[in-house]
Amino acid sequence: MKTIDYIPTSKIQRASKLVQTGAKVGVNYLKYYGEKVVNPSLNRDKLNEDNAEDIYDGLKSLKGSALKVAQMLSMDKSFLPQAYVEKFSLSQFSVPPLSAPLVLKTFKSNLGKTPYEIFDEFNPNSINAASIGQVHVAVKNNKKLAVKIQYPGVANSISSDLALVKPIAIRMFNLQGKDSDKYFKEVEDKLIEETNYILELKQSQQVVADCSKIDHLVFPNYYPEYSSERIITMDWMTGVHLSEFTKINTDPKIGNQLGQALWDFYMYQIHVLKKVHADPHPGNFLVNEKNELVALDFGCMKTIPNEFYFPYFELIKKEIIDNKELFSDKLFELEILRTDDTPDEVAYFTSMFYDLLTLFTQPFQAATFDFSNELFFEKIAQLGERFANDTTLRKMNGNRGSKHFIYMNRTFFGLYNLLFDLKAKIVVHNYKKY
């Protein structure tokens, strides 16, 4: 794969790249509508493919928060056209890496030494390259290590990148008024945390200490002496990326075993630790030769405050969903309904979230749940299509819900999709034994 010798870091450089990308997308639309005149039956598949290609190509050279947004979108398989999901999913662990000279320069500026002075062996060519950093293989005292190096300038460009994306997001999601700032601030704060590898090292060690007792789940060890704010070193873990494993696995018992480990890992974090690894995409999980789940990369950890946790999970209970008064109270607590809503807005969003929650909470309504149930995911896709085409929704104020929804919903979308890929049948309350 071609390597990158330079990443645009200034606001002007990055803005110019996004403008170029936007221009390409505009040309794609003109081309599509021109062909539509000649062929009225033409669907949007080719348009989606062209747009996904051009947007991904533009974002991958910027890396950082711009590419992270594509990674987050790729997890939402039910609400995005397939062309976008397929292309953006490359940002999970397959983007052009930094060149060897830039790697050595980054290492020297962060640890004061070249990697060859620290490790017995070091491969300057990366094994995996993603949105915020890339991974290299090293050896120290006969132990194989993974060394993750953050791209230069990524941390400093987060605020300016999001400022460029903000006007587009406001139009896409119909966010109105100053309240929308809380959502962008939540994303910005989390992305800033993800670029602090000292914080990630601490979080990773804590997750290992808290969750190693979960069956069929393993973690790497981490090495503070070979880590810094922009470099983090851990054990090299051997295995197959979860997304690749699900394509070749034919044994439902193994799928169930891995799915149960994944489910228990997330439920234990959420309900016992009140914090969660809010980045459940396939690039963060491997399957080793013992058919154990290997969990990696704890840069994005979300603390769940009690004032959000209790009403959020009370809405899982069928008796609350089906009680109009209690259901309405919880919607107000979670800022889904607002005191300045019109009667039409109250009625619309109450009905909308009743449909959403009735469907999305199904995995919690019985002792077991089968995530190989294609009908469940078809219904989710149909619901997404319904809201995407709802002209009434576009007229409503899109500022809905606590800021904590962003990463909690992202967690559940990612978790459900991984469990669907595994075709796993899980025991819902199994995590309580830990």
VENHU-V566992 format. One record per backbone hydrogen bond with DSSP energy under -1.0 kcal/mol. CO is the residue of the C=O (numbers start at 1). NH is the residue of the N-H. If there is no record, write none. Layout:
co: {CO | CO}
nh: {NH | NH}
This chain:
co: {4 | 10 | 11 | 12 | 13 | 14 | 15 | 16 | 17 | 18 | 19 | 20 | 21 | 22 | 23 | 24 | 25 | 26 | 27 | 28 | 29 | 30 | 31 | 32 | 33 | 35 | 39 | 44 | 45 | 46 | 47 | 48 | 49 | 50 | 51 | 52 | 53 | 54 | 55 | 56 | 59 | 64 | 65 | 67 | 68 | 69 | 70 | 73 | 75 | 81 | 82 | 83 | 84 | 85 | 87 | 88 | 89 | 90 | 97 | 99 | 100 | 101 | 102 | 103 | 104 | 105 | 106 | 107 | 108 | 114 | 115 | 121 | 128 | 129 | 131 | 132 | 133 | 134 | 135 | 136 | 137 | 138 | 139 | 139 | 140 | 143 | 144 | 145 | 146 | 147 | 148 | 149 | 151 | 157 | 158 | 159 | 160 | 161 | 162 | 165 | 166 | 167 | 168 | 169 | 170 | 174 | 177 | 178 | 179 | 180 | 180 | 181 | 182 | 183 | 184 | 185 | 186 | 187 | 188 | 189 | 190 | 193 | 196 | 197 | 198 | 199 | 200 | 201 | 202 | 203 | 204 | 205 | 206 | 207 | 208 | 211 | 214 | 216 | 218 | 221 | 223 | 224 | 229 | 230 | 231 | 232 | 233 | 234 | 240 | 241 | 242 | 245 | 245 | 251 | 252 | 253 | 254 | 255 | 256 | 257 | 258 | 259 | 260 | 261 | 262 | 263 | 264 | 265 | 266 | 267 | 268 | 268 | 269 | 269 | 274 | 276 | 276 | 279 | 281 | 282 | 284 | 285 | 286 | 287 | 288 | 292 | 293 | 294 | 300 | 302 | 305 | 305 | 306 | 308 | 309 | 310 | 311 | 314 | 317 | 318 | 320 | 323 | 324 | 325 | 326 | 327 | 328 | 329 | 330 | 331 | 331 | 332 | 334 | 335 | 338 | 342 | 343 | 344 | 345 | 346 | 347 | 348 | 349 | 350 | 351 | 352 | 353 | 354 | 355 | 356 | 357 | 359 | 361 | 362 | 367 | 369 | 370 | 372 | 373 | 374 | 375 | 376 | 377 | 378 | 379 | 380 | 381 | 382 | 383 | 384 | 385 | 390 | 392 | 398 | 402 | 403 | 404 | 405 | 406 | 407 | 408 | 409 | 410 | 411 | 412 | 413 | 414 | 415 | 416 | 417 | 418 | 419 | 424 | 426 | 427 | 429 | 430 | 431}
nh: {99 | 14 | 15 | 16 | 17 | 18 | 19 | 20 | 21 | 22 | 23 | 24 | 25 | 26 | 27 | 28 | 29 | 30 | 31 | 32 | 33 | 34 | 35 | 36 | 37 | 39 | 42 | 48 | 49 | 50 | 51 | 52 | 53 | 54 | 55 | 56 | 57 | 58 | 59 | 60 | 63 | 68 | 69 | 71 | 72 | 73 | 74 | 76 | 77 | 85 | 86 | 87 | 88 | 89 | 90 | 91 | 92 | 94 | 4 | 103 | 104 | 105 | 106 | 107 | 108 | 109 | 110 | 111 | 112 | 117 | 119 | 139 | 135 | 95 | 64 | 151 | 130 | 149 | 127 | 147 | 123 | 145 | 120 | 121 | 143 | 140 | 236 | 138 | 234 | 136 | 232 | 134 | 154 | 161 | 162 | 163 | 164 | 165 | 166 | 169 | 170 | 171 | 172 | 173 | 175 | 398 | 180 | 181 | 182 | 183 | 184 | 185 | 186 | 187 | 188 | 189 | 190 | 191 | 192 | 193 | 194 | 196 | 200 | 201 | 202 | 203 | 204 | 205 | 206 | 207 | 208 | 209 | 210 | 211 | 212 | 214 | 217 | 293 | 295 | 235 | 226 | 227 | 197 | 150 | 228 | 148 | 223 | 146 | 287 | 245 | 246 | 248 | 249 | 255 | 256 | 257 | 258 | 259 | 260 | 261 | 262 | 263 | 264 | 265 | 266 | 267 | 268 | 269 | 270 | 271 | 272 | 273 | 274 | 275 | 304 | 278 | 302 | 281 | 284 | 285 | 296 | 242 | 294 | 240 | 291 | 288 | 218 | 286 | 278 | 276 | 308 | 309 | 310 | 312 | 313 | 314 | 315 | 317 | 321 | 322 | 323 | 327 | 328 | 329 | 330 | 331 | 332 | 333 | 334 | 336 | 337 | 335 | 402 | 401 | 341 | 346 | 347 | 348 | 349 | 350 | 351 | 352 | 353 | 354 | 355 | 356 | 357 | 358 | 359 | 360 | 361 | 362 | 364 | 365 | 428 | 426 | 373 | 374 | 377 | 378 | 379 | 380 | 381 | 382 | 383 | 384 | 385 | 386 | 387 | 388 | 389 | 394 | 395 | 400 | 405 | 406 | 408 | 409 | 410 | 411 | 412 | 413 | 414 | 415 | 416 | 417 | 418 | 419 | 420 | 421 | 422 | 424 | 371 | 369 | 430 | 432 | 433 | 434}
